[in-house]
Amino acid sequence: MAYLLGLDLGTSSLKGLVFDQSGQLINTASADYPLTSPRPGYSEQDPNHWRQAAQTVIFELLDKIPELRKELIGISFSGQMHSLVLLDEENTVIRPAILWNDVRTTKQCQRIMEEMPEILAITKNVALEGFTLPKIYWVQEHEPENWQRVRHLMLPKDFLALWLSGTYSMDYSDAAGTLLLDSEQKCWSTEIINKFAIPAEILPTLFESAEEVGTLVPELQAAFGFEQEVKIFAGGADNACAALGSGIIDEGIGMVSIGTSGVFLSFEEQEVDYQGKLHVFHHAVAKKHYSMGVTLAAGNSLSWYRDTFAEGVDFSELLADVEEVSPGADGLLFTPYIVGERTPYTDSTIRGSFIGIDTHHRRRHFSRAVLEGITFSLKDSQLIMEETAKRKFSKIVSVGGGAKNKAWLQMQADIFDAEITTLTTEQGPGMGAAMLAAIGSGLYPDEAACVEAFVKYGPVIKPVKENVAEYQRVYAIYQKVYPQTAPLCRELAALQPE
């Protein structure tokens, strides 16, 4: 029996998942690591903690599955996107990694777009704080002594690939989120790196996600006790791997993911020019793309609501009676802009609101309004895809927190006006990483065959015609809230102390 290991390098922990060649999950292990915030808006991690976590996870899995030492054939990765890792000539970490959720680079983003507006045409994305190039720009400006020491630049999962294989690598799905990739030519953009004084030699070699980058280095093979060669594959960005692990490999199939933030994602057979309204990235599926809109506070809005108005109440209890409330929450609207918004507004000053509060509204109305508002925000991304790419979704796979509540799943079906399904076993990006190892190892001829073996869906939730019609009316009102409240939020922000 051949085994495959997917390592999912997240923001708070690293998870390892072992699958057999038939797509069955055998076992998992995880290890946490700290996140530091030395100043407000800063978010950093020591990459050495990721390596220690990976080592801990691999040893734990070897204890749980002793036969891995003889039968593990491949390792691949999924990883948090955008985060900047800088190494010197000895491969020593120069400074803590600046993470995707670090927002110190607002000024750098503004200057990038002013100095090089054509970056949108080259990369298919606009400069936002999460991307890698603004972080590079910040280091150049604020830590020139560190920048002078840089000999290798990479993203988090690629740091693990270097440790395991000795190869400097990055796959296209992760590279697409750096703002350094010429998306059409699939190479580092000479125009961009020259403009921002980034030496070409510090950038890693580019690979397809399922492409082999090397084999496990001899000293680690001996340390782990593997009796055979273990191949290392490039891996993919977390959203790309999550999409593969959800079977998003054909047009007309979308994915809605509700975690702290929310994502509405669509497979793209050909690259679509959304003019910066959505993110457009290379897929973990070779030579394909996906588009993605982001709601900054999706699950975060629900957590904030619970912690503020129903502290200590379990989510299942909080949402138990939302089905008693009709679509539209009896005239109550919620906008989930509590930390600003990404799609479609890219507005850091906008803030959330409840609109239409009436004396008859009770907790169940507010609970339903929060769920509907989060889903309306994700529908904003769906609407851009439908209008720009003429996309019609035959099926949407719901993952994360939104897949755990039956009433919320029905709201998604009604608001998106599409059939909703869930995964019978949701393993997230780590399963996509293991699938890449399976494809790269030659166990499956292509992504479709691998998806058929690995991915299993639950029952289909169909939209209710009457609810769809009602939500279309409510959503039209929801769309009017942002332009009405944005000026007020900017005035309120101006009153706040620096």
Salt bridges, closest charged atoms under 4 A:
GLU44 OE2 - ARG95 NH2 3.20
GLU44 OE2 - ARG104 NH2 2.74
GLU60 OE2 - LYS64 NZ 3.09
ASP88 OD2 - ARG149 NH2 3.69
ASP102 OD2 - ARG104 NH2 2.78
GLU141 OE2 - ARG111 NH2 2.33
GLU143 OE1 - ARG95 NE 2.65
ASP158 OD1 - LYS157 NZ 2.62
ASP171 OD1 - LYS157 NZ 2.86
ASP174 OD2 - LYS157 NZ 3.09
GLU184 OE2 - LYS124 NZ 3.04
GLU208 OE2 - LYS186 NZ 2.57
GLU212 OE1 - LYS231 NZ 3.98
GLU251 OE2 - ARG391 NH2 3.78
GLU268 OE1 - ARG391 NH2 2.15
GLU269 OE2 - LYS288 NZ 2.19
GLU271 OE2 - HIS289 NE2 3.33
ASP307 OD1 - ARG306 NE 2.81
ASP330 OD2 - HIS365 NE2 3.16
ASP347 OD2 - ARG490 NH1 3.81
ASP358 OD1 - HIS360 ND1 2.81
GLU372 OE2 - ARG368 NE 2.86
GLU470 OE1 - ARG473 NH2 2.72
